[in-house]
């Protein structure tokens, strides 16, 4: 199957709905992810990229997300008290159709839903979307120093490929080393089964916030 960049569309799950993101979503996204705990391990350039005011966050977001070259999604909870609430974002981007490569990244979840259904279902929906469009390799990467995110990526069944040294420049002027993982089409049946099994633990229950900022979710993180 030859890969072709998919058309942006809503990806409907049992617990979340991934919707193509627009700038109108940024105020709600700011409420979900503009917390120091999201940025402290390297997201968005690390602490130097953190913006705690709506205007500053919107300016940062317009420059950070892959609005033109990728497909950024906003994640909204389905059902329960959080129905319709924005719980984070993720993007499918870096499309290389001739090599059947793409990349899931730019991912951050509200710390209050770390360790919940959100990350596994988002990965399930986005991997189905990518492989269904003919892509054969999906890259997922994070800052080498972000142990929490690395554990979450490995936890969904991605294979660690190595460290890309001096990969990107952070806002504080320090060069980031990136830990690179991938899921290829050959892995997909086992990865899909594993993600579905993880989601069955919640037996269809809606998403609920954990403690105020996810401090008890030390083993889980955006990825």
N, C-alpha and C positions, 0 to 999 in steps of 0.2 A: 504494500500500500504506500503510495506517495503522500508525503505530508503536505498539508495546506493550512495556513493560518486560519483558525476557526473564526466565524462571525461572533461578535459579542452577543451573549444571551444570558438569561437568568438560569442559574443552576440550582435546582430545587432539591433539597434534602429532607430528612425527617426532623432535624433539629435546627438547621440554619438554611437560609436562602442567600445565595451569592448573586449579587446584582451588579452589572457594570456600573462602576463608580463615576459620579459627576462631581463638579466643584460644589454643587449644592449640598452634597453629603458631608462636606468637610467640617461644619460645626458639630455634627453628631459624632464624627470620627474623632474629633479633638476631645470630646467628652470621654470617649472610650479608651484612647491610647496615649493621651498626653500626660503621662505619669513618669516620674523619674525611673521607676522600676522597669519600664519598657525600654528606655534608652541607655540604662547604665551598663549593659553588656555589649553595646555596639550597634543597636538598631538605629537607623537613620543618621549614622555618623557618630553615634555614642552621645555622651552627656553634652558635648558641645553642640549637637544638633537639636537638643531638647528645647521646645518652645511651650511655655505654660500659659500663654495668652492666645485667644482665638485668632486675632489678626496675625500674630507671628506664626502660629501653627499653619494657617492657610497659606501664607507666603512660602513657608518651608515645604508644605505638601505639594504645591504647584511645581516646585522644582525637583522634588524627590521622586514622585511616582511616574511610571512610564505611560503617560497619557496618550502619546501618539504611537510609540513603537510596541507597546504591550497592551494587555487587557487587564486593567486594575478592577478588582471587585470590592464591594462593600458587603460585609456579612451581617445579616439581620437574623435575630432569634425567631424561631417559630414556636408559638404556643406558650402557655404559662404566663406568669407575670411579666416576663420580658418580651412578650410577643411584639415583633417589629423593632425592637431596640438594636441599635448598631453595637456589635461586639468586636469589631475589628476589620481587618482588610488583608487581602493577598492578591498577587498579580501573576498572570501567566505572560511571559515575555521572552525576549531574546530568541525570536523565531529564526531558525536556520532551516528552511524547508528542504534544500537539497541534501542536507545531512540528517534530516529528521530529528533535529535537536530543538529543545525548548527548555524553559527555566521557570520553576515556581519560586517566587521570592517576594521581597518587599512586604513581608508578612509580619503583622503584629496583632495581638489580641488584647482585649481589656484584661488587665491582671486578675480581675475578679472572676474570669472564666478560664484561667489557666488550669490545666488538669481536668477539664470538662470534655463534653462531646465535641466542642467547637473545632479544635485542630484536626482530630482524626476525620471528622466528616468533611471538613474543607478540603483536606488532602484527597479523600476518596472522590469527591465531586470533581476536583480540578485534574486529577490524574485520569479519570474517565474521559473528561473533556479533551485532554491532550492526546491520549492514545486513540480515542475515537476519531480524531482529526488526522491520524496517520503518523504521528510522531513516535519515534522509537526509543528516544532517550530523553528523560526529564532530569535536569540538574536542580539540586537544592543545595544552597551554600549558606554559610554564616561566618561571622568573625571567629577566628581560631580561639579567641579567649572566651567565647560565649559557651561555657560548658552546659548550661541549661538548654540552650537551643540545640546544641549538638546532640544531647541526649534525646531530645524530642524528635529530631530528624532520624536518628538511628532507630528510635522506637517504632517508627512507622514501617521499617523494613528497608530503608535506603542503604546503599552500599557506600562506605567511605572510600574515596579515591585518592585522597592526599591533601596536602597543604599547598596552596598557591601563595608564594611569598611575595610581599610588597605589591599586593594586588590592587588596592585602591587607597586613595588619600582621604583621611578623615578630616572633618572640619577643624579639629585641633592641630592639624599639621602632621600627625603621626600616620605612618603607612600601616594599613591593615593587611594581615595575612588571613587568607580565607580558607576555611575547611570545606572541601568540596565533596558532595555525595551525589549519587544518581540512582534512578530507578529506570531500568530498560524494559522493553516490551516483554522480554523473556521472564522478568521478575514479576510482572504485573499480576498474574493469577494468584500467586502466593501473597503478594502485598495486599491485593484487594480482599482476599479472604481474611487476612489478619486485621485489616481495618474494620471490616464488617463484624468480626468477632469482638473487637474492642467496643464497638458501638452497641452491641447487644447487651453489654453490661448495664446500660442505662434503661433497657427494656422500654424504650420509647418515651421515657420521662423528659419533660422540657428542661431547658437549661436554667440553672439557678446560679446566682452570684455566690462565690465563696466568701471569705472574709473581705474586708473593705478593699484591699489592694492586692489580694492573692498572696499574702505573705506565707500562708501555710502550703503553698503549691511549689515548694522549692525544687521538686524533681521534674516539674513541667514548665513549659515555656512556649512562646511563639517560635515558629520555625518555618 
